[in-house]
Amino acid sequence: MVQHDEQPVDDSATRPARRGWRIAAIALTVVLVLALAYVWVTRKSIADNYIAAELKRMDLPATYEVAAIGPDEQVIRNLVVGPRDRPDLTVAEVRVRTRLRFGFPGIGRITLVRPRLYGAVHGGKPSFGSLDKVLFTGSKEPFRLPDLDIGIKDGRALIRSDFGAVGIKVAGKGKLRGGFDGEVAAIAPRLDVQGCRLADASIYGRLTVASERPRFVGPVRLAEVSCAAQGAMLKQAALAADVTFDRRLDGGDGKLRLATGSGAMPQGTLDALGGTATFSYRARALNARFDVEVRRLAAAHARAERLAVSGRLRSAQGFANVQVEADAEGNGLAGGPALDRALAQAQASGEGTLIAPLLGQMRSAFARESRSSTLDGAFMARRGPEGISVVVPRAALHGSSGQSLLAVSRVQVLARAQGLPMISGNFVTGGAGVPRIGGRMERANDGSLVLRAQMPEYRAGDASLAMPRMAVVQARSGAIGFTGELLASGGLPGGRARNMLLPVDGRWDDGTIELWLACTEIRFDELAVASLTLDRRRLTVCPPRSRPLLRFAGGRLSVAGGLAQLDLAGRLGSTPIRLASGPVGFAYPGIITARGVDVLLGPPATASRFRIANLSARAGRDLAGSFDGSDVSLYAVPLDLHEVRGTWRYAGGVLSLGQGSFRLEDREPVDRFQPVVARDATLTLRDNVIDAVALMREPATDRAVVLATIRHDLSRGSGHADLAVQDITFDDKLQPETLTRLALGVIANTRGTVRGNGRIDWNEAGVTSTGSFTTDKLDFAAAFGPVQGVAGTIRFTDLLGLVTAPDQQLRVASINPGIEVNDGAITYALQPGMVIAVNGGTWPFVGGTLRLLPTRMAIGTDAVQNYTLQVTGADAALFVQRLELANLNATGIFDGTLPLVFDQNGGRIEGGLLKSRPPGGNVSYVGELTYKDLSTMANFAFDTLRSLNYRQMSVGMNGALEGEILTRLSFSGVSQGEGASKNFLTRRIAKLPIQFNVNLRAPFFQLVTSFKSLYDPAFVRDPRTLGLIDASGKPITSPVLPTVKSVDPAKNTVQPSASETMP
């Protein structure tokens, strides 16, 4: 240190200088005091000018009131920023504390009392009106919380957004970069976010800041979240959050705990969802560990009592790349109600087929094994630009028994934005009552994925299904091809199969499915449809060239294929059947055609045959088509159908035939009836029962003959046909021989009506037929004369064989074989072999009885038919009266027979003989002689023979009914009767044994009138009516008649030969 010697000071010199400094200091102090006083006095004006200038610099429209300016606190009240009618910010009071820092004043705590902030978020962009130019400056500087000490009392905000309005409340105090401690709450009564509605959303928690990192601790609650379009809903969701944000608010970490009430999703529900998670999010990357649990999950096709997933989630570049690694476990897993309903419906719809018992056993196994089932597995999932991939290293579902129901391993699924998903991995199913299916998917050298699977026989009762092989190939393009075989035994719709081997071959590409790309051979050991059973056969079905047999694309199904021929054999019930055809083609939509269908039903010797020349159908919603050129020949029914044609339709399990037409013919060598036709016939096949209706018509006249109503049960091989005949009228257009040639030559010129009913029944025991037919009045001409008034009912016990019950009876009003007889009855029966057994016929006849003796006659043959008419007790007097012989009287009672014989040459009488009963009778002429030119001897003889008594008289008749009848009248024991001329000569002659023999030759129907013409010329016929001359009087050549046996003169002369030489 430098030391200076002290020098004496001259006080007089320094005293004025000191006085000037003091004066200056006092003056400065006075000035400062005055300035401070001025500032203090004008402090509000100064502050107002400063604030106004600052607001103007920031271009903020605002109004305010400076309430107080103090050394340690400044107060502004009623701050309004923005339009006064719709302000962006209002603050009831702003308090700014002043604090000294290093001797200099600074801003301390800023307290906002009742601040109200109004903003909006539209299109993801926030806006606070006029405050945007202050808040969003576009600065590139990293975000940092302001270095302010803030106090907020009853702060509130209202934010309106595209999703709804959100109300916010904030209270707290402290430094924003560290030390702030407050509470924050927000509520949104309703938010609509991407089609989902959030009801009563709220946030309440504690908000603190430490080291410039805000931290929120509190719950986030939602009363309900519902997404109507997605069918999802979640109730009473609460998320307990503890989140700490980074300094720049671009990341953070935290803990979450979730608990919800019940929820719903498409085709599923859950009772509760809970879990915990810890996470961190920085640099657009998320790392999280989670543990999520679902209680009582019930989806459409699956359900679980508990399902838990725990693992780790990572994301990068926001959420453009996401990776999840997790373990899964659960219990009580089972098929959902929709799956069970689908299986139950499939089982019900497959009732009677092999599907029903197989699905029934499978459902029982699933129900049994799912009671205490468990799931254990792990998976990894990734989402990135290439798509979504899922990898399952292992997973297994175990049933109550502990057996594995489903196990998968090394499963990988890759779903790209375009194309089909690519899948690889192994799987195997099993367990008691569950089909065991094993498969493996792997990638081939060409990059395609190949799945090979097989299923050994899965059996339930007598139903079984096996998949010997199945290969599915997925190309790199995503297209899938498959080929394999199914082996089935058991029931089929309407039948059953045994060891049916069905190849499966096809492909699936871009929503298009194609099956059976080449000819496919279907094999079976036995195939039964309804009551049809086919023996072992192979059928080769081929698609069209360059097309699949079946194709499904764009929601449309198309089928096309064909068979070169059919050659099938088997049994229909217990009846052998063989089915053959020409080419068969089918298409859907389109037509089905078959040519030359030939069906043989029954053993070869007794087979019924069905031939269909052309069969076609159009396949649409229903099958419908037509057929023609068909013939049906039923062995059991001796009737044949020809030229059968019509339409057919198959819908709702019912086969219907309509507009049917055919010709019905008798198959017997000798037709029992002529062909009849039918049109508009109908037939239905429902539940193995055939119902048919056809009205048969006579083709020439188109008259209805018989209405046939038929029912046949294919399963039992039995049925019946009801035949209804409603008043067939015979007239000049329709005759019995028109319907049956058996009537030809038997009856003709028929007039009248016939009605009745018939029934044909058939079953495995055979065919029976019955019928009953009635006429009230039938007239016709028979070989032996006209018949009128035939009435009665004929009852058939074998209608097809024309066999009746015994003792059928017809009433006959009149029959006139030359002498009319009335009120008779014929008893008869039709017997097998077309034989009529006549038991007899009876008519009253001139005081006696005319009987047709029992006989048998064959119909429709050339065999000789014999009839015998027996006359008993015929009164000659009534006979003469019946013949209206007014000049002739006769007495006597006659008996005898008239044998009638019919053959191919016609009818004739052979050996007809009538004899008088004792004591004989009388024949007398009571009229006048009409021939005046007789000689004297002739007149004498006539007078002598005017009345003759006889002891015996016989009438012999022989000859053709169509030709001449030789009638021999023989009188023995002859004597003059009363009224005859008597003299010596006659008395002498009376003592001699006299016999008169008289021969008459005349046509049978002219015989009686010829006899009458002997006495009365009025009965001489016009030769034109007899066909002897024509209308001009020229002779008509008579037809050649059958040769009649010559008459032996020795036996048939009028007198014995000895008298011929007498004078």
Secondary structure by P-SEA (a helix, b strand, c coil): cccccbbbbccccaaaaaaaaaaaaaaaaaaaaaaaaaaaaaaaaaaaaaaaaaaaaaccccccccccccccbbbbccccccccccccbbbcbbbbbbbbcccbbbbcbbbbcbbbbbbccccccccccccccccccccccccccccccccccbbbbbbbcccbbbbbbbbbbccccccccbbbbbbbcbbbcccccccccbbbbbbbbcccbbbbbbbbbbcccccccccccccccccccccccccccccccbbbbbbbcccccccccccccccccccccccccccccbbbbbcccccccccccbbbbbbbbbbcccccbbbbbbccccccccccaaaaaaaaaaaaaacccaaaaaaaaaaaaaaaaacbbbbbbcbbbbbccccbbbbccbbbbbcccccccccccbbbbbbcccccbbbbbccccccccbbbbbbbbbbccccbbbbbbcccccccccccccccbbbbbbcccccccccbbbbbbcccccccccbbbbbbbbcccccbbbccccbbbbbbcbbbccccccccbbbbbbcccccccbbbcccbbbbbccccbbbbbbbcccbbbbbbbcbbbbbccccccccbbbbbcccccbbbbbbbcbbbbbbccbbbbcccbbbbbbccccbbbccccccccccccbbbbccbbbbbbbccccccccbbbbccbbbbbcccbbbbbbbbbccccccccbbbbbbbbcccccbbbbbbbccccccccccccccccccccccccccbbbbbbbbbbbcccbbbbbbbbbbcbbbbbcccccccbbbbbbbbccccccccccbbbbbbccccccccccbbbbbbbbcccccccccccccccccbbbbbcccccccccccbbbbbbbbccccaaaaaaaaccccbbbbbbbbbbbbbbbcccbbbbcbbbbbbccccbbbbbccccccccccaaaaaaaaaacbbbbcbbbbbbbcccccbbbbbbbbccccccccccccaaaaaaaacbbbbbbbbbccccaaaaaaaaaccccccccccccccccccccccccccccccccccccccccccccccccc
